[in-house]
Amino acid sequence: MVGKLFVRRRDARVEVRVSDEGRQLLRDIFVRVVAAERDPDHEWHAPLNGPINPSSDDDDPLATLKRQSDIASNAELSFMSVNEQFLNDGEAWAWLATLQVALRSTALAHGVLSDERLATCEGSVLDEIHTLQRLLYDLANCF
Amino acid sequence: MRGDTDSDVQVLTKRAWKVIVWNDPVTPMSVVVVVFRRIFGYSNNKCTHLMLTVHHEGRAVVWSGQRERAEEYCVKLQVAGLHSTVERDD
């Protein structure tokens, strides 16, 4: 991946300059987030369901339902627009949110809770994290 | 007596709740700034200041007010992938 992966155009749309291979990677990430939200046994399920109010035994079920619904909606919108050359603002935001959810889920699933742990990560996990960070850097610069 | 009880209830319901964002080792700083700007509508300077507070101190209070709204903001931050919780402002 060379050059900017996302560019904000004058018409406010975000141009996606990701290769076919990169889009396949994005497709896999978006599908994983949808699957994790639905499957309690998925390695990303727990990271997606952290506490809202840690001092309470249970969070408000409406709040957790809203979170589940919004994460899934963003991931589904991202998946549906993964082949687009240009993203509108809503789609670009959905991509950013879903990629960030995937990044933190990857880190938490591998116990990456500190800089020290990040530095000793196995290569494949580190590669995954760096790829997601690179996508997020470029996409965040469009906002 | 009744007046005191009403007053106690009012104090309890009006007590502020804080929305906390926690540091993590992987989230790009620019993403945090974008998410704060998008969700709260804060200025770029304020978002950057809050992001740096999270980065250096491990956490930052990004909003405080009524419990329901605090939980709404917390959910929005979690949907955007940030580590966020609410707590009572004692």
gemmi code that builds the backbone of each chain (N, CA, C; Angstrom):
import gemmi

chains = {
    "A": [
        ("MET", (0.849, -1.180, 0.000), (0.000, 0.000, 0.000), (0.895, 1.243, 0.000)),
        ("VAL", (0.915, 1.960, -1.113), (1.756, 3.142, -1.229), (0.867, 4.344, -1.497)),
        ("GLY", (1.246, 5.534, -0.954), (0.441, 6.725, -1.149), (-0.764, 6.718, -0.229)),
        ("LYS", (-1.547, 7.808, -0.336), (-2.722, 7.908, 0.537), (-3.789, 6.905, 0.119)),
        ("LEU", (-4.359, 6.257, 1.089), (-5.378, 5.244, 0.808), (-6.763, 5.861, 0.685)),
        ("PHE", (-6.941, 7.025, 1.324), (-8.227, 7.733, 1.275), (-7.949, 9.214, 1.066)),
        ("VAL", (-8.739, 9.833, 0.196), (-8.552, 11.262, -0.076), (-9.913, 11.946, -0.077)),
        ("ARG", (-10.037, 13.030, 0.686), (-11.291, 13.810, 0.688), (-11.303, 14.706, -0.541)),
        ("ARG", (-12.314, 14.583, -1.373), (-12.421, 15.380, -2.591), (-13.159, 16.678, -2.330)),
        ("ARG", (-13.099, 17.582, -3.318), (-13.750, 18.887, -3.154), (-15.265, 18.760, -3.068)),
        ("ASP", (-15.810, 17.684, -3.635), (-17.264, 17.490, -3.545), (-17.662, 16.806, -2.232)),
        ("ALA", (-16.716, 16.689, -1.303), (-16.927, 16.161, 0.054), (-16.926, 14.644, 0.119)),
        ("ARG", (-16.909, 13.981, -1.031), (-16.833, 12.517, -0.965), (-15.394, 12.073, -0.670)),
        ("VAL", (-15.277, 10.870, -0.160), (-13.952, 10.316, 0.139), (-13.607, 9.295, -0.941)),
        ("GLU", (-12.488, 9.539, -1.616), (-12.038, 8.603, -2.645), (-11.259, 7.458, -2.002)),
        ("VAL", (-11.589, 6.250, -2.382), (-10.920, 5.063, -1.844), (-9.858, 4.614, -2.850)),
        ("ARG", (-8.602, 4.679, -2.444), (-7.494, 4.294, -3.331), (-6.847, 3.000, -2.818)),
        ("VAL", (-7.683, 2.041, -2.590), (-7.218, 0.764, -2.052), (-7.266, -0.268, -3.174)),
        ("SER", (-6.245, -1.113, -3.246), (-6.171, -2.140, -4.292), (-7.261, -3.200, -4.089)),
        ("ASP", (-7.420, -4.064, -5.090), (-8.388, -5.155, -4.964), (-8.061, -6.039, -3.765)),
        ("GLU", (-6.764, -6.283, -3.589), (-6.330, -7.095, -2.447), (-6.691, -6.416, -1.115)),
        ("GLY", (-6.484, -5.105, -1.097), (-6.820, -4.335, 0.100), (-8.321, -4.339, 0.376)),
        ("ARG", (-9.086, -4.269, -0.698), (-10.548, -4.293, -0.510), (-11.006, -5.647, 0.023)),
        ("GLN", (-10.337, -6.710, -0.405), (-10.685, -8.033, 0.118), (-10.392, -8.089, 1.622)),
        ("LEU", (-9.273, -7.474, 2.002), (-8.930, -7.406, 3.423), (-10.005, -6.632, 4.197)),
        ("LEU", (-10.414, -5.495, 3.629), (-11.458, -4.685, 4.270), (-12.759, -5.483, 4.378)),
        ("ARG", (-13.089, -6.181, 3.300), (-14.319, -6.992, 3.295), (-14.273, -8.014, 4.449)),
        ("ASP", (-13.138, -8.665, 4.598), (-12.981, -9.669, 5.665), (-13.132, -9.032, 7.052)),
        ("ILE", (-12.565, -7.836, 7.198), (-12.650, -7.142, 8.504), (-14.111, -6.794, 8.818)),
        ("PHE", (-14.812, -6.243, 7.815), (-16.205, -5.837, 8.059), (-17.078, -7.053, 8.386)),
        ("VAL", (-16.850, -8.150, 7.678), (-17.615, -9.383, 7.943), (-17.325, -9.903, 9.352)),
        ("ARG", (-16.058, -9.794, 9.759), (-15.685, -10.275, 11.098), (-16.406, -9.502, 12.188)),
        ("VAL", (-16.544, -8.177, 11.991), (-17.222, -7.366, 13.016), (-18.695, -7.762, 13.094)),
        ("VAL", (-19.340, -7.950, 11.954), (-20.746, -8.373, 11.954), (-20.873, -9.724, 12.662)),
        ("ALA", (-19.989, -10.655, 12.318), (-20.049, -12.000, 12.908), (-19.811, -11.945, 14.416)),
        ("ALA", (-18.846, -11.121, 14.835), (-18.509, -11.037, 16.260), (-19.673, -10.492, 17.071)),
        ("GLU", (-20.398, -9.557, 16.504), (-21.528, -8.976, 17.222), (-22.637, -10.002, 17.427)),
        ("ARG", (-22.749, -10.950, 16.496), (-23.833, -11.941, 16.556), (-23.452, -13.207, 17.310)),
        ("ASP", (-22.156, -13.522, 17.354), (-21.717, -14.811, 17.897), (-21.029, -14.629, 19.254)),
        ("PRO", (-21.660, -15.071, 20.343), (-21.067, -14.894, 21.678), (-19.730, -15.606, 21.849)),
        ("ASP", (-19.458, -16.611, 20.992), (-18.198, -17.350, 21.117), (-17.073, -16.754, 20.272)),
        ("HIS", (-17.387, -15.756, 19.481), (-16.367, -15.128, 18.628), (-15.321, -14.423, 19.497)),
        ("GLU", (-14.040, -14.498, 19.088), (-12.967, -13.908, 19.921), (-13.114, -12.393, 20.061)),
        ("TRP", (-13.832, -11.753, 19.150), (-14.046, -10.308, 19.254), (-15.333, -9.949, 19.990)),
        ("HIS", (-16.121, -10.947, 20.402), (-17.425, -10.623, 20.999), (-17.255, -9.879, 22.330)),
        ("ALA", (-16.382, -10.394, 23.179), (-16.197, -9.759, 24.492), (-15.694, -8.314, 24.364)),
        ("PRO", (-14.670, -8.069, 23.517), (-14.222, -6.680, 23.372), (-15.325, -5.734, 22.890)),
        ("LEU", (-16.288, -6.268, 22.152), (-17.377, -5.417, 21.645), (-18.438, -5.165, 22.707)),
        ("ASN", (-18.332, -5.877, 23.826), (-19.394, -5.806, 24.831), (-18.866, -5.419, 26.209)),
        ("GLY", (-17.956, -4.471, 26.237), (-17.412, -3.995, 27.514), (-18.466, -3.259, 28.319)),
        ("PRO", (-18.201, -3.073, 29.623), (-19.192, -2.396, 30.460), (-19.354, -0.912, 30.104)),
        ("ILE", (-20.564, -0.407, 30.299), (-20.818, 1.029, 30.134), (-20.635, 1.709, 31.499)),
        ("ASN", (-21.260, 1.120, 32.512), (-21.121, 1.628, 33.874), (-20.538, 0.515, 34.750)),
        ("PRO", (-19.215, 0.498, 34.918), (-18.575, -0.611, 35.649), (-19.013, -0.728, 37.098)),
        ("SER", (-19.585, 0.339, 37.686), (-19.997, 0.263, 39.085), (-21.351, -0.426, 39.238)),
        ("SER", (-22.012, -0.686, 38.136), (-23.312, -1.338, 38.182), (-23.168, -2.815, 37.804)),
        ("ASP", (-24.001, -3.663, 38.420), (-23.930, -5.101, 38.106), (-24.300, -5.367, 36.654)),
        ("ASP", (-25.302, -4.627, 36.181), (-25.763, -4.809, 34.797), (-25.955, -3.452, 34.150)),
        ("ASP", (-25.586, -3.390, 32.882), (-25.847, -2.155, 32.144), (-27.304, -2.122, 31.682)),
        ("ASP", (-27.776, -0.908, 31.397), (-29.125, -0.734, 30.872), (-29.251, -1.549, 29.573)),
        ("PRO", (-30.206, -2.488, 29.522), (-30.323, -3.329, 28.321), (-30.592, -2.527, 27.047)),
        ("LEU", (-31.283, -1.393, 27.196), (-31.542, -0.567, 26.010), (-30.243, 0.022, 25.467)),
        ("ALA", (-29.351, 0.401, 26.390), (-28.066, 0.972, 25.963), (-27.204, -0.087, 25.270)),
        ("THR", (-27.195, -1.300, 25.820), (-26.378, -2.357, 25.203), (-26.964, -2.792, 23.858)),
        ("LEU", (-28.305, -2.765, 23.774), (-28.951, -3.102, 22.503), (-28.629, -2.055, 21.441)),
        ("LYS", (-28.653, -0.799, 21.866), (-28.332, 0.312, 20.953), (-26.893, 0.158, 20.439)),
        ("ARG", (-25.973, -0.168, 21.346), (-24.575, -0.346, 20.953), (-24.432, -1.486, 19.947)),
        ("GLN", (-25.073, -2.609, 20.262), (-25.011, -3.774, 19.380), (-25.557, -3.433, 18.001)),
        ("SER", (-26.702, -2.760, 17.989), (-27.358, -2.405, 16.731), (-26.503, -1.436, 15.910)),
        ("ASP", (-25.928, -0.433, 16.582), (-25.149, 0.587, 15.853), (-23.819, 0.037, 15.329)),
        ("ILE", (-23.179, -0.820, 16.115), (-21.927, -1.432, 15.627), (-22.218, -2.296, 14.410)),
        ("ALA", (-23.286, -3.092, 14.493), (-23.648, -3.966, 13.368), (-24.051, -3.140, 12.147)),
        ("SER", (-24.805, -2.062, 12.362), (-25.236, -1.208, 11.232), (-24.029, -0.603, 10.523)),
        ("ASN", (-23.074, -0.105, 11.305), (-21.866, 0.477, 10.708), (-21.100, -0.574, 9.906)),
        ("ALA", (-20.981, -1.773, 10.476), (-20.230, -2.842, 9.789), (-20.957, -3.272, 8.516)),
        ("GLU", (-22.281, -3.340, 8.572), (-23.053, -3.744, 7.386), (-22.976, -2.670, 6.302)),
        ("LEU", (-23.078, -1.403, 6.699), (-22.957, -0.316, 5.714), (-21.558, -0.319, 5.091)),
        ("SER", (-20.556, -0.574, 5.908), (-19.184, -0.653, 5.393), (-19.054, -1.797, 4.395)),
        ("PHE", (-19.629, -2.932, 4.752), (-19.558, -4.097, 3.858), (-20.266, -3.802, 2.526)),
        ("MET", (-21.427, -3.177, 2.615), (-22.203, -2.900, 1.389), (-21.493, -1.902, 0.473)),
        ("SER", (-20.657, -1.035, 1.050), (-19.990, -0.002, 0.250), (-18.518, -0.331, -0.034)),
        ("VAL", (-18.107, -1.558, 0.262), (-16.681, -1.891, 0.181), (-16.128, -1.824, -1.249)),
        ("ASN", (-16.983, -1.949, -2.243), (-16.495, -1.875, -3.629), (-16.581, -0.474, -4.230)),
        ("GLU", (-17.124, 0.473, -3.477), (-17.310, 1.834, -4.000), (-15.966, 2.542, -4.181)),
        ("GLN", (-15.904, 3.358, -5.231), (-14.688, 4.170, -5.413), (-14.765, 5.443, -4.573)),
        ("PHE", (-16.010, 5.917, -4.367), (-16.200, 7.130, -3.570), (-17.205, 6.854, -2.454)),
        ("LEU", (-16.894, 7.347, -1.255), (-17.782, 7.159, -0.102), (-18.421, 8.488, 0.262)),
        ("ASN", (-19.721, 8.466, 0.585), (-20.305, 9.677, 1.153), (-19.887, 9.765, 2.625)),
        ("ASP", (-20.281, 10.849, 3.286), (-19.805, 11.082, 4.654), (-20.250, 9.970, 5.616)),
        ("GLY", (-21.484, 9.520, 5.470), (-22.000, 8.472, 6.351), (-21.245, 7.165, 6.170)),
        ("GLU", (-20.950, 6.846, 4.921), (-20.208, 5.611, 4.657), (-18.779, 5.708, 5.192)),
        ("ALA", (-18.154, 6.871, 4.979), (-16.780, 7.045, 5.471), (-16.730, 6.942, 6.999)),
        ("TRP", (-17.729, 7.521, 7.664), (-17.779, 7.427, 9.131), (-17.985, 5.971, 9.569)),
        ("ALA", (-18.849, 5.253, 8.862), (-19.087, 3.841, 9.196), (-17.797, 3.029, 9.035)),
        ("TRP", (-17.032, 3.308, 7.985), (-15.746, 2.615, 7.788), (-14.793, 2.930, 8.948)),
        ("LEU", (-14.702, 4.227, 9.295), (-13.784, 4.624, 10.374), (-14.155, 3.913, 11.681)),
        ("ALA", (-15.439, 3.963, 12.031), (-15.886, 3.354, 13.285), (-15.649, 1.839, 13.271)),
        ("THR", (-15.936, 1.196, 12.140), (-15.796, -0.266, 12.071), (-14.326, -0.681, 12.102)),
        ("LEU", (-13.487, 0.066, 11.421), (-12.050, -0.250, 11.452), (-11.475, -0.046, 12.861)),
        ("GLN", (-11.935, 1.002, 13.533), (-11.451, 1.254, 14.893), (-11.938, 0.164, 15.854)),
        ("VAL", (-13.189, -0.261, 15.684), (-13.719, -1.373, 16.486), (-12.877, -2.625, 16.242)),
        ("ALA", (-12.543, -2.876, 14.976), (-11.730, -4.051, 14.635), (-10.335, -3.945, 15.247)),
        ("LEU", (-9.762, -2.740, 15.218), (-8.420, -2.542, 15.780), (-8.404, -2.853, 17.272)),
        ("ARG", (-9.338, -2.267, 18.012), (-9.340, -2.504, 19.468), (-9.708, -3.941, 19.801)),
        ("SER", (-10.586, -4.530, 19.002), (-10.961, -5.926, 19.244), (-9.767, -6.841, 19.022)),
        ("THR", (-9.000, -6.577, 17.971), (-7.794, -7.363, 17.698), (-6.827, -7.255, 18.872)),
        ("ALA", (-6.620, -6.023, 19.323), (-5.680, -5.807, 20.428), (-6.154, -6.516, 21.699)),
        ("LEU", (-7.418, -6.343, 22.036), (-7.930, -6.939, 23.276), (-7.949, -8.461, 23.203)),
        ("ALA", (-8.297, -8.995, 22.034), (-8.347, -10.455, 21.883), (-6.968, -11.088, 22.083)),
        ("HIS", (-5.911, -10.300, 21.854), (-4.545, -10.816, 22.034), (-3.884, -10.261, 23.301)),
        ("GLY", (-4.688, -9.671, 24.159), (-4.176, -9.187, 25.443), (-3.253, -7.989, 25.328)),
        ("VAL", (-3.393, -7.217, 24.246), (-2.523, -6.043, 24.062), (-3.131, -4.856, 24.808)),
        ("LEU", (-2.752, -4.733, 26.083), (-3.327, -3.690, 26.931), (-2.306, -2.618, 27.308)),
        ("SER", (-1.067, -2.797, 26.858), (-0.023, -1.831, 27.217), (0.980, -1.718, 26.072)),
        ("ASP", (1.773, -0.646, 26.110), (2.815, -0.463, 25.094), (3.834, -1.605, 25.156)),
        ("GLU", (4.113, -2.060, 26.381), (5.095, -3.138, 26.558), (4.593, -4.421, 25.890)),
        ("ARG", (3.320, -4.718, 26.085), (2.741, -5.929, 25.488), (2.702, -5.793, 23.962)),
        ("LEU", (2.407, -4.584, 23.490), (2.369, -4.348, 22.043), (3.744, -4.627, 21.427)),
        ("ALA", (4.789, -4.201, 22.148), (6.155, -4.358, 21.630), (6.574, -5.824, 21.534)),
        ("THR", (5.925, -6.693, 22.323), (6.317, -8.112, 22.318), (5.296, -8.998, 21.589)),
        ("CYS", (4.400, -8.349, 20.856), (3.374, -9.102, 20.107), (4.007, -9.998, 19.052)),
        ("GLU", (3.353, -11.108, 18.748), (3.856, -11.938, 17.657), (3.641, -11.215, 16.324)),
        ("GLY", (4.488, -11.546, 15.339), (4.533, -10.804, 14.087), (3.208, -10.651, 13.364)),
        ("SER", (2.429, -11.744, 13.294), (1.178, -11.680, 12.528), (0.172, -10.724, 13.177)),
        ("VAL", (0.150, -10.711, 14.504), (-0.773, -9.805, 15.213), (-0.333, -8.360, 15.012)),
        ("LEU", (0.983, -8.151, 15.101), (1.519, -6.802, 14.913), (1.233, -6.297, 13.487)),
        ("ASP", (1.373, -7.183, 12.516), (1.078, -6.817, 11.129), (-0.381, -6.398, 10.982)),
        ("GLU", (-1.248, -7.182, 11.621), (-2.683, -6.883, 11.552), (-2.980, -5.513, 12.170)),
        ("ILE", (-2.365, -5.269, 13.322), (-2.565, -3.988, 14.016), (-2.029, -2.832, 13.173)),
        ("HIS", (-0.837, -2.993, 12.611), (-0.244, -1.911, 11.811), (-1.052, -1.633, 10.545)),
        ("THR", (-1.602, -2.677, 9.940), (-2.427, -2.481, 8.741), (-3.680, -1.668, 9.086)),
        ("LEU", (-4.332, -2.055, 10.179), (-5.532, -1.327, 10.591), (-5.199, 0.115, 10.962)),
        ("GLN", (-4.075, 0.316, 11.645), (-3.666, 1.680, 12.012), (-3.412, 2.526, 10.768)),
        ("ARG", (-2.755, 1.928, 9.774), (-2.457, 2.673, 8.542), (-3.748, 3.113, 7.841)),
        ("LEU", (-4.711, 2.200, 7.757), (-6.008, 2.527, 7.156), (-6.683, 3.653, 7.948)),
        ("LEU", (-6.626, 3.533, 9.267), (-7.288, 4.531, 10.117), (-6.615, 5.904, 10.040)),
        ("TYR", (-5.273, 5.937, 10.003), (-4.555, 7.214, 9.874), (-5.062, 7.972, 8.651)),
        ("ASP", (-5.061, 7.274, 7.527), (-5.420, 7.945, 6.277), (-6.895, 8.332, 6.247)),
        ("LEU", (-7.746, 7.463, 6.760), (-9.175, 7.781, 6.749), (-9.488, 8.924, 7.715)),
        ("ALA", (-8.860, 8.934, 8.882), (-9.103, 10.009, 9.863), (-8.704, 11.367, 9.298)),
        ("ASN", (-7.694, 11.383, 8.451), (-7.266, 12.654, 7.862), (-8.288, 13.228, 6.894)),
        ("CYS", (-9.289, 12.460, 6.527), (-10.344, 12.939, 5.633), (-11.454, 13.653, 6.393)),
        ("PHE", (-11.413, 13.617, 7.735), (-12.492, 14.235, 8.521), (-12.056, 15.580, 9.093)),
    ],
    "B": [
        ("MET", (-40.486, 17.973, 56.527), (-39.918, 16.664, 56.173), (-40.069, 16.387, 54.680)),
        ("ARG", (-41.290, 16.654, 54.180), (-41.534, 16.344, 52.793), (-40.614, 17.160, 51.875)),
        ("GLY", (-40.463, 18.417, 52.301), (-39.587, 19.293, 51.515), (-38.166, 18.760, 51.473)),
        ("ASP", (-37.684, 18.278, 52.633), (-36.326, 17.731, 52.687), (-36.180, 16.522, 51.763)),
        ("THR", (-37.194, 15.640, 51.783), (-37.135, 14.433, 50.969), (-37.098, 14.796, 49.488)),
        ("ASP", (-37.976, 15.729, 49.106), (-37.981, 16.160, 47.699), (-36.621, 16.708, 47.294)),
        ("SER", (-36.058, 17.484, 48.232), (-34.764, 18.096, 47.947), (-33.680, 17.028, 47.790)),
        ("ASP", (-33.753, 16.002, 48.661), (-32.766, 14.919, 48.569), (-32.866, 14.208, 47.226)),
        ("VAL", (-34.122, 13.938, 46.814), (-34.338, 13.242, 45.547), (-33.814, 14.079, 44.402)),
        ("GLN", (-34.086, 15.401, 44.473), (-33.646, 16.293, 43.408), (-32.118, 16.290, 43.284)),
        ("VAL", (-31.458, 16.322, 44.455), (-29.992, 16.319, 44.453), (-29.477, 15.033, 43.825)),
        ("LEU", (-30.143, 13.899, 44.201), (-29.706, 12.596, 43.704), (-29.854, 12.519, 42.191)),
        ("THR", (-31.005, 12.972, 41.671), (-31.241, 12.834, 40.228), (-30.414, 13.830, 39.425)),
        ("LYS", (-30.071, 14.957, 40.066), (-29.305, 15.971, 39.326), (-27.796, 15.781, 39.447)),
        ("ARG", (-27.383, 14.814, 40.270), (-25.947, 14.607, 40.440), (-25.324, 14.259, 39.090)),
        ("ALA", (-24.199, 14.854, 38.819), (-23.601, 14.689, 37.492), (-22.948, 13.319, 37.322)),
        ("TRP", (-22.963, 12.874, 36.120), (-22.238, 11.663, 35.730), (-21.163, 12.062, 34.736)),
        ("LYS", (-20.058, 11.348, 34.788), (-18.933, 11.672, 33.903), (-18.786, 10.595, 32.826)),
        ("VAL", (-18.438, 11.040, 31.641), (-18.067, 10.101, 30.582), (-16.541, 10.101, 30.525)),
        ("ILE", (-15.977, 8.915, 30.705), (-14.518, 8.767, 30.731), (-14.052, 8.063, 29.458)),
        ("VAL", (-12.999, 8.561, 28.864), (-12.334, 7.822, 27.779), (-10.965, 7.389, 28.291)),
        ("TRP", (-10.654, 6.109, 28.064), (-9.424, 5.498, 28.584), (-8.393, 5.332, 27.486)),
        ("ASN", (-7.145, 5.421, 27.886), (-6.050, 5.227, 26.929), (-5.933, 3.755, 26.529)),
        ("ASP", (-5.466, 3.513, 25.336), (-5.100, 2.156, 24.933), (-3.881, 2.266, 24.034)),
        ("PRO", (-3.146, 1.155, 23.849), (-1.860, 1.272, 23.156), (-1.928, 1.248, 21.637)),
        ("VAL", (-3.116, 1.127, 21.057), (-3.173, 0.959, 19.601), (-3.933, 2.053, 18.842)),
        ("THR", (-4.851, 2.736, 19.478), (-5.693, 3.695, 18.756), (-4.895, 4.914, 18.303)),
        ("PRO", (-4.916, 5.232, 17.011), (-4.204, 6.433, 16.533), (-4.791, 7.711, 17.154)),
        ("MET", (-3.896, 8.646, 17.491), (-4.349, 9.900, 18.116), (-5.333, 10.646, 17.225)),
        ("SER", (-5.069, 10.629, 15.926), (-5.941, 11.384, 15.012), (-7.362, 10.831, 15.009)),
        ("VAL", (-7.503, 9.538, 15.225), (-8.834, 8.933, 15.280), (-9.596, 9.444, 16.504)),
        ("VAL", (-8.895, 9.524, 17.634), (-9.530, 10.005, 18.863), (-10.055, 11.438, 18.665)),
        ("VAL", (-9.239, 12.283, 18.041), (-9.647, 13.676, 17.809), (-10.886, 13.725, 16.902)),
        ("VAL", (-10.867, 12.945, 15.843), (-12.000, 12.926, 14.898), (-13.280, 12.457, 15.602)),
        ("VAL", (-13.154, 11.423, 16.418), (-14.334, 10.880, 17.103), (-14.900, 11.906, 18.094)),
        ("PHE", (-14.031, 12.564, 18.851), (-14.510, 13.584, 19.791), (-15.231, 14.704, 19.037)),
        ("ARG", (-14.635, 15.146, 17.934), (-15.230, 16.258, 17.169), (-16.590, 15.852, 16.623)),
        ("ARG", (-16.669, 14.636, 16.118), (-17.904, 14.158, 15.496), (-19.018, 13.958, 16.533)),
        ("ILE", (-18.667, 13.403, 17.677), (-19.694, 13.058, 18.668), (-20.106, 14.255, 19.527)),
        ("PHE", (-19.134, 15.053, 19.949), (-19.453, 16.159, 20.857), (-19.531, 17.509, 20.154)),
        ("GLY", (-18.961, 17.612, 18.961), (-18.950, 18.898, 18.267), (-17.986, 19.891, 18.888)),
        ("TYR", (-17.033, 19.413, 19.662), (-16.053, 20.316, 20.268), (-15.114, 20.875, 19.202)),
        ("SER", (-14.425, 21.981, 19.573), (-13.425, 22.559, 18.673), (-12.244, 21.601, 18.509)),
        ("ASN", (-11.481, 21.837, 17.455), (-10.314, 20.994, 17.223), (-9.318, 21.083, 18.393)),
        ("ASN", (-9.153, 22.313, 18.916), (-8.221, 22.509, 20.039), (-8.662, 21.724, 21.273)),
        ("LYS", (-9.962, 21.787, 21.562), (-10.459, 21.076, 22.745), (-10.315, 19.562, 22.563)),
        ("CYS", (-10.630, 19.084, 21.363), (-10.505, 17.644, 21.094), (-9.055, 17.195, 21.232)),
        ("THR", (-8.140, 18.006, 20.714), (-6.714, 17.665, 20.808), (-6.262, 17.660, 22.271)),
        ("HIS", (-6.713, 18.654, 23.018), (-6.368, 18.727, 24.443), (-6.876, 17.484, 25.189)),
        ("LEU", (-8.126, 17.103, 24.923), (-8.690, 15.920, 25.586), (-7.935, 14.646, 25.184)),
        ("MET", (-7.618, 14.568, 23.895), (-6.883, 13.385, 23.422), (-5.524, 13.272, 24.126)),
        ("LEU", (-4.838, 14.425, 24.266), (-3.523, 14.410, 24.922), (-3.650, 14.065, 26.411)),
        ("THR", (-4.754, 14.499, 27.030), (-5.001, 14.135, 28.427), (-5.162, 12.622, 28.555)),
        ("VAL", (-5.942, 12.039, 27.640), (-6.099, 10.580, 27.633), (-4.734, 9.918, 27.480)),
        ("HIS", (-3.960, 10.425, 26.540), (-2.662, 9.809, 26.226), (-1.681, 9.887, 27.399)),
        ("HIS", (-1.617, 11.043, 28.036), (-0.612, 11.243, 29.096), (-1.082, 10.783, 30.475)),
        ("GLU", (-2.375, 10.922, 30.752), (-2.871, 10.603, 32.100), (-3.624, 9.275, 32.159)),
        ("GLY", (-3.823, 8.667, 30.999), (-4.489, 7.365, 30.998), (-5.989, 7.434, 30.850)),
        ("ARG", (-6.568, 8.600, 31.128), (-8.004, 8.784, 30.994), (-8.333, 10.266, 30.972)),
        ("ALA", (-9.505, 10.591, 30.479), (-9.968, 11.987, 30.512), (-11.478, 11.998, 30.641)),
        ("VAL", (-11.964, 12.980, 31.393), (-13.413, 13.213, 31.448), (-13.759, 14.035, 30.218)),
        ("VAL", (-14.583, 13.480, 29.342), (-14.868, 14.171, 28.093), (-16.232, 14.843, 28.099)),
        ("TRP", (-17.055, 14.493, 29.071), (-18.379, 15.124, 29.184), (-18.910, 14.816, 30.569)),
        ("SER", (-19.732, 15.712, 31.114), (-20.439, 15.384, 32.355), (-21.820, 16.007, 32.334)),
        ("GLY", (-22.742, 15.356, 33.022), (-24.125, 15.832, 33.034), (-25.049, 14.712, 33.455)),
        ("GLN", (-26.278, 14.751, 32.949), (-27.276, 13.765, 33.358), (-26.875, 12.342, 32.961)),
        ("ARG", (-27.304, 11.404, 33.790), (-26.911, 10.004, 33.587), (-27.314, 9.468, 32.210)),
        ("GLU", (-28.543, 9.745, 31.796), (-29.021, 9.177, 30.531), (-28.169, 9.667, 29.358)),
        ("ARG", (-27.884, 10.954, 29.379), (-27.076, 11.499, 28.275), (-25.639, 10.989, 28.347)),
        ("ALA", (-25.145, 10.842, 29.566), (-23.781, 10.315, 29.725), (-23.702, 8.905, 29.130)),
        ("GLU", (-24.717, 8.096, 29.394), (-24.712, 6.725, 28.845), (-24.851, 6.748, 27.321)),
        ("GLU", (-25.656, 7.684, 26.820), (-25.786, 7.804, 25.351), (-24.440, 8.135, 24.722)),
        ("TYR", (-23.734, 9.101, 25.307), (-22.419, 9.471, 24.768), (-21.433, 8.311, 24.883)),
        ("CYS", (-21.501, 7.615, 26.018), (-20.589, 6.483, 26.216), (-20.817, 5.419, 25.142)),
        ("VAL", (-22.083, 5.142, 24.855), (-22.398, 4.155, 23.813), (-21.884, 4.633, 22.452)),
        ("LYS", (-22.077, 5.912, 22.155), (-21.583, 6.442, 20.871), (-20.067, 6.284, 20.751)),
        ("LEU", (-19.373, 6.547, 21.854), (-17.910, 6.403, 21.837), (-17.513, 4.940, 21.658)),
        ("GLN", (-18.240, 4.044, 22.309), (-17.932, 2.613, 22.159), (-18.244, 2.132, 20.738)),
        ("VAL", (-19.324, 2.641, 20.164), (-19.661, 2.271, 18.779), (-18.553, 2.750, 17.832)),
        ("ALA", (-17.918, 3.859, 18.195), (-16.801, 4.365, 17.382), (-15.481, 3.691, 17.764)),
        ("GLY", (-15.540, 2.718, 18.655), (-14.356, 1.907, 18.945), (-13.460, 2.413, 20.054)),
        ("LEU", (-13.877, 3.453, 20.776), (-13.033, 3.935, 21.876), (-13.413, 3.237, 23.186)),
        ("HIS", (-12.460, 3.150, 24.095), (-12.710, 2.555, 25.411), (-13.300, 3.637, 26.295)),
        ("SER", (-14.581, 3.475, 26.601), (-15.282, 4.518, 27.331), (-16.181, 3.901, 28.397)),
        ("THR", (-16.328, 4.607, 29.518), (-17.255, 4.193, 30.585), (-17.899, 5.438, 31.184)),
        ("VAL", (-18.937, 5.207, 32.010), (-19.506, 6.326, 32.773), (-19.262, 6.066, 34.256)),
        ("GLU", (-19.188, 7.158, 35.017), (-19.118, 7.013, 36.469), (-19.733, 8.236, 37.114)),
        ("ARG", (-20.211, 8.034, 38.346), (-20.839, 9.133, 39.072), (-19.786, 10.158, 39.468)),
        ("ASP", (-20.142, 11.431, 39.355), (-19.226, 12.512, 39.702), (-19.401, 12.852, 41.172)),
        ("ASP", (-18.690, 12.137, 42.045), (-18.866, 12.337, 43.499), (-18.104, 13.544, 44.000)),
    ],
}
model = gemmi.Model(1)
for chain_id, residues in chains.items():
    chain = gemmi.Chain(chain_id)
    for i, (resn, *xyz) in enumerate(residues, 1):
        res = gemmi.Residue()
        res.name, res.seqid = resn, gemmi.SeqId(i, " ")
        for name, pos in zip(("N", "CA", "C"), xyz):
            atom = gemmi.Atom()
            atom.name, atom.element = name, gemmi.Element(name[0])
            atom.pos, atom.b_iso = gemmi.Position(*pos), 0.0
            res.add_atom(atom)
        chain.add_residue(res)
    model.add_chain(chain)
structure = gemmi.Structure()
structure.add_model(model)
structure.setup_entities()
